[in-house]
Amino acid sequence: MVCRAFFWVCLFLAGCASLAQDLPYRPAVQLFGEGAGLPSVAVHDLAQDAEGRIWIGTQKGVAWLSRGIFHPTESSLGLGPGFTGRMLANREGVWAGSFMDGLQHLGPKGWKVWREADGKPLGRVIQVLVDAEDRVHVLNAAGRVFRVEGDRLVRPAWAPEAAMTFLLATKGGWLGASHEGLWCQTPDGWKLDSTLRGPVLMLARSQERILVTLARGAWLGTPGAWKPVVGLEGESLHSAAAGPGLGGTDAFWAVSSNRLFCLEGDRVQEVPLGGTEDVRQITAVRVTKAQGQSQIWVTSIHGLFRVQPGGWNALPRDLGPGSTLCYSLARTPDGALWYGDAQGRVHRFLDHRWQVWALGKQDAQSIVFALTPLPGAGNSVLAMLSRGGLYQWDGRAWTFCGWGELKPSTFASALVAGTHLGQAGAWIGTEAGLYFWSQQRGITRVASPDKGIRWVLPDPTRVDHVLVGGMMDEVLRWDGSRFSRVAELPGCRFSVLGAWVPGEEGRAFRVGTYDQGVKTFGPDGHLRAHWCKSSTPAWPGDAILSLAHDAQGRAWVGTDFGMVRMGVNDRIEATYTQADGLPSNLCTNTALLLEGKERVWTGTSKGVAFLPPRENPPVPLPALRLLSAGSGAGSFLPGARLGQPVSQIGFAFELPLLHREGDIRYQLQLEGLGLPAGPWTPDAKVIYPTLPPGSYRLQIRAMAPDGREAGPLVVPFSVAPPFWRHPVLIVLYFLVLASGAVALHRVRLARLRARNRELTEAVDQATHELKTANERLYHLNDEKNRIIGVAAHDLRNPLSGILMSCELLQEELPEAQAPDVVRIRSLGKAMLDLIQGLLDVNAIEAYTAGAPVIRSMDVGAVLEEIQCNYQPKAERKGISLSLEAEVTGPILADERHVQRVLDNLVSNAVKYSPKDRQVWIRLKAHGEWFRFEIQDQGPGLTTEDQARVFGAYARLSARPTAGEPSVGLGLSIVKKLVEDMKGRVGVDSFLGEGATFWVELPRGEG
């Protein structure tokens, strides 16, 4: 039993190896166009310098490759478009020959040019080459050779006289191509080879052989021993280069106008430029080498192509089926590859030929969703159709396995080999539940969850246990008797695949979804990791179509945007697309097959592809490289000290991997600011808008697509403080500022002194003028008081006589005429009061009224006298005059002044009170004061009236109620007299509610 199993395993591995080795090779091809930064898609030639940098010559100038992007260079020489033709790089820099005129050189000091306009006999350049001493030679369109010596072009001694179209240096001397044939350099001069006659287009040399391409066909060998190359008859090969072939040995690469050939040994193989078959007018082929990997570059007027070994290989279409939509894959021990398509057909690729079988009903419902070989059953294969049932291949023919307990209309999508109840067979997942097929019992129903099953995954650690899921947004485990929930996937449209992966905390599993990427669940069913388009790094596509794990625990994931390889640390190691040789970016459902030695098979929408095993260990990562460092003031070298002003400090760097540059990530840390390392990012440049003065160290780390890290690359630099912050300058600034401050102080002090003198003189002048004006005003005021006093005195005497005469007339005249006399007497009395007020005011202003005599006096007698004097007048208006003395006692005041104050206040109260109202005269104690209150029921005072009621000649809104005259001097006299007695006066009033005038005078003793 053990021997038979060992035999089948050996047969299986041998078949895998033979299938992979004998298949025609289709290496990865990547197209670069204007989107990659090329100045023009019309590419003529390229060269590789000593640092491994790729330089490209295009219709519109030279560019160099970095991180998958081409960066144009500026020559500023005015050569115009189309100047780049043949290119070469040596230790002195990059040389570019112009199709139009001259030779260019890009060295450490910039561009330099030789052309006919400058007197150089060069013209159109068709080749740039170097000899064994690394000296640069140029071949022009006239077939003449020149050597570059400084600023001169000289003819070398070995230069042929015949016009050449191409030159090649060999161990035995030079070979030349011309329209006549092949020329060889001998000690006796140049001779024409007798074998190769006719126009020679190109020469190329490997270690031991030389390839000569003619107008039709090619010859291989050495001078004197040529033989034609079988397979290239009739081909016009205008460019060739030597380099490793598809099998890893020395070979030649050659191109015609639209085809690429690889000549390895005596075998010629055409390499299609995958997906670019419409490209025409190839201009050249070149071979470069970087990080131990050779790359073939094909230039054309439609873009630049990179052909890189190590990518995916597609099964050949010219051998039969292989380009149809693949849904499932399987391998059997005999080395056959099986795959099922969307039309219910099963394809087998064995011994370099295809066979196809149609299973079940041929319609849109007959997708071969699953294929699985049966362990221990030889070359037996099971094929599950979506609605066509289960079929078995027994090594000779297909047999229908019957329906068993499965209904013909039931949709099935999962098939995986396993055991159940001790019997070997296959688990079947359908929309109706879980089924099992065995040779003995056929198809039997095992269990039915609430919803259908999309996939089935055996548990390798438990017999008869499987995981199921797919149409129920959850993962269930069948333990032989019941279902138990393992994990939930809320919001997922469908769970499509799962795979067990080893973990530190037990075996976990990954699940792919149609719309949310890949999720990893731990043994406890909790979500441990999630990758999708919004994660970091971003997942290529959220639709996961296939998922499997190799022996190293790495995950291979097929998506709608290519294939992804993930490491055991949940890190994306590599992504594969059409640029890496996949026939299509759309990987198909469950069509993923992993074999030993890292061989991977996948189905795509355009056929099956496989990734050959990598026999050699990974090439060591190259060193990180600083491309540029600069600021707003220009570029600088590491360790530089940047002067002020400094801004926009930027760095560009690269990990020079020429494959999958977009997958390289970088991490930066700028020491000097106290900040931690930043996140991993694909950006290969950084700009700091501003940095404070100080010393800095920029540490750059890079991570390759396979997870390996390079670096750190340390770039030290410093930012100098502004020049004005130098200690010497600071001291100088201080001295200058101090001197300036002293000088400014002195100037300001002098100006202040002068201004002070001016102000003093102005004040003295103003004081003198004011004194003069005051003296004049005093004189005028005295004169005014004298005139008013004389006029008032002279008016008072005649007026008094008139009043006396009116009294006499009133007694003597008849009663009918008495009212007229009374009216005259009333007007005269008013005039007398006015004159008396003027005299009083004049006396007060002139200080002739005499100072008040303050002494203790009895106020009760004064109040009674005031009431007695104004009682008749109040009664004539129907006003009740009341005296309310709550306290008695002496006050400190001038009796005459008190008499006049109360007289004015009571007079006003009676004058402004309407008829049939009341006036109160009150005396109250108010602390250390006696308070006199005269309250009326007149119209009251407004707020504006109260503000100016004690002013002289004030005109108020309230008017006397019986037409009495009002001069407007009484209350101003009251205020003056009260203040002279050291008392206080005021009024409390509300409009329409009367007014209360009050006077407060100090209490007396006794």
DAFENUR-V303969 format. One record per backbone hydrogen bond with DSSP energy under -0.5 kcal/mol. NH is the residue of the N-H (numbers start at 1). CO is the residue of the C=O. Records with the same first field share a line. If there is no record, write none. Layout:
NH=CO ; CO
This chain:
5=1
6=2
7=3
8=4
9=5
10=6
11=7
12=8
13=9
14=10
15=11
16=12
17=13
18=14
19=15
20=16
21=17
22=18
23=19
28=308
29=578
30=306
32=304
36=33
37=34
38=33
43=41 ; 300
44=57
45=57
47=55
49=53
52=49
55=47
56=63
57=45
58=56 ; 61
59=42
61=58
63=56
64=71
65=54
66=69
69=66
70=36
71=64
72=70
73=62
75=73
82=59
83=80
84=58
85=97
88=95
90=93
93=90
94=106
95=88
96=104
97=86
98=102
99=82
102=123
103=114
104=96
105=112
106=94
107=105 ; 110
110=107
112=105
114=103
118=115
119=116
120=115
122=120
125=98
126=139
127=139
129=137
131=135
134=131
137=129
138=146
139=127
140=138 ; 144
141=124
143=140
146=138
147=154
148=136
149=147 ; 152
152=149
154=147
156=154
159=156
164=143
165=177
166=177
168=175
170=173
173=170
175=168
176=183
177=166
178=181
182=196
183=176
184=191
185=174
186=184 ; 189
189=186
191=184
193=182
197=195
198=180
200=178
201=213
202=213
204=211
206=209
210=221
211=204
212=210 ; 219
213=202
214=217
215=199
217=235
219=212
220=227
221=210
222=225
225=222
227=220
229=218
230=228
232=229
235=232
237=214 ; 235
238=236 ; 255
239=255
241=253
243=251
245=249
248=245
251=243
252=263
253=241
254=261
255=239
256=259
261=254
262=269
263=252
264=262 ; 267
265=250 ; 263
267=264
269=262
271=260
272=270
274=272
276=273
279=276
282=257
283=299
284=299
286=297
288=295
290=293
293=290
295=288
296=307
297=286 ; 295
298=305
299=284 ; 297
300=303
301=281
303=41 ; 300
304=32
305=298
306=30
307=296 ; 305
308=28 ; 306
309=294
311=308
312=580
313=610
315=608
319=316
320=317
326=604
327=340
328=340
330=338
332=336
335=332
337=349
338=330 ; 336
339=347
340=328
341=345
342=325
344=341
346=357
347=339
348=355
349=337
350=348 ; 353
353=350
354=319
355=348
357=346
359=344 ; 357
363=361
366=363
368=341
369=367 ; 384
370=384
372=382
374=380
375=373
377=374
380=377
381=393
382=372
383=391
384=370
385=383 ; 389
386=367
387=365
389=385
391=383
392=399
393=381
394=392 ; 397
399=392
401=390
405=443
406=403
410=407
412=386
413=429
414=429
416=427
418=425
420=423
423=420
425=418
426=437
427=416
428=435
429=414
430=433
431=411
433=430
434=447
435=428
436=444
437=426
438=442
439=424
442=438
444=436 ; 442
446=434
447=434
453=430
454=469
455=469
457=467
459=465
460=458
462=459
465=462
466=478
467=457
468=476
469=455
470=474
471=452
475=487
476=468
477=484
478=466
479=477 ; 482
484=477
486=475
487=475
489=473
492=489
495=470
496=494 ; 512
497=512
499=510
501=508
506=503
508=501
509=521
510=499
511=519
512=497
513=517
514=494
517=542
518=531
519=511
520=529
521=509
522=526
525=522
528=520
529=520
531=518
535=532
539=532
544=513 ; 542
545=543 ; 558
546=558
548=556
550=554
553=550
555=566
556=548
557=555 ; 564
558=546
559=562
560=543
562=559 ; 585
563=576
564=557
565=574
566=555
567=571
570=567
573=565 ; 571
574=565
576=563
580=577
581=578
582=577
587=559 ; 585
588=603
590=545
591=588
592=590
593=601
595=599
598=595
599=596
600=611
601=593
602=609
603=591
604=607
605=586
607=604
608=322
609=602
610=313
611=600
612=311 ; 610
615=613
625=654
627=625 ; 652
628=652
630=650
631=634
632=647
634=631
636=629
639=716
640=637
642=640 ; 718
648=689
649=688
650=630 ; 648
651=686
652=628
653=684
654=625
656=623 ; 654
657=655
658=656
663=660
664=661
665=703
666=681
667=701
669=699
671=669 ; 697
673=670
675=670
678=668
681=666
686=651
688=649
689=687
694=719
696=717
697=671
698=715
699=669 ; 697
700=698 ; 713
701=667
702=710
703=665
704=708
707=704
710=702
712=700
713=700
714=712
715=698 ; 713
716=714
717=696
718=640
719=694
720=642 ; 718
725=722
726=723
730=726
731=727
732=728
733=729
734=730
735=731
736=732
737=733
738=734
739=735
740=736
741=737
742=738
743=739
744=740
745=741
746=742
747=743
748=744
749=745
750=746
751=747
752=748
753=749
754=750
755=751
756=752
757=753
758=754
759=755
760=756
761=757
762=758
763=759
764=760
765=761
766=762
767=763
768=764
769=765
770=766
771=767
772=768
773=769
774=770
775=771
776=772
777=773
778=774
779=775
780=776
781=777
782=778
783=779
784=780
785=781
786=782
787=783
788=784
789=785
790=786
791=787
792=788
793=789
794=790
795=791
796=792
797=793
798=794
799=795
800=796
801=797
802=798
803=799
804=800
805=801
806=802
807=803
808=804
809=805
810=806
811=807
812=808
813=809
817=814
818=814
819=815
820=817
821=817
822=818
823=819
824=820
825=821
826=822
827=823
828=824
829=825
830=826
831=827
832=828
833=829
834=830
835=831
836=832
837=833
838=834
839=835
840=836
841=837
842=838
843=839
844=840
845=841
846=842
847=844
848=843
849=843
854=852
855=853 ; 893
857=891
859=857 ; 889
862=858
863=859
864=860
865=861
866=862
867=863
868=864
869=865
870=866
871=867
872=868
874=870
875=871
876=872
877=873 ; 874
878=875
879=874
880=917
881=879
882=880 ; 919
884=921
886=884 ; 923
887=923
891=857
892=1002
893=855 ; 891
895=893
898=894
899=895
900=896
901=897
902=898
903=899
904=900
905=901
906=902
907=903
908=904
909=905
910=906
911=907
912=908
913=909
916=877
917=914
919=880
920=935
921=882
922=920 ; 933
923=884
924=931
926=929
929=926
930=1001
931=924
932=930 ; 999
933=922
934=997
935=920 ; 933
936=995
939=912
946=942
947=943
948=944 ; 945
949=945
951=948
953=968
954=951 ; 968
956=954
961=911
962=911
963=960
973=969
974=970
975=971
976=972
977=973
978=974
979=975
980=976
981=977 ; 978
982=979
983=978
984=1000
986=998
988=996
990=994
992=939
993=990
994=938
996=988
997=934
998=986
999=932
1000=984
1001=930
1003=928
1004=890
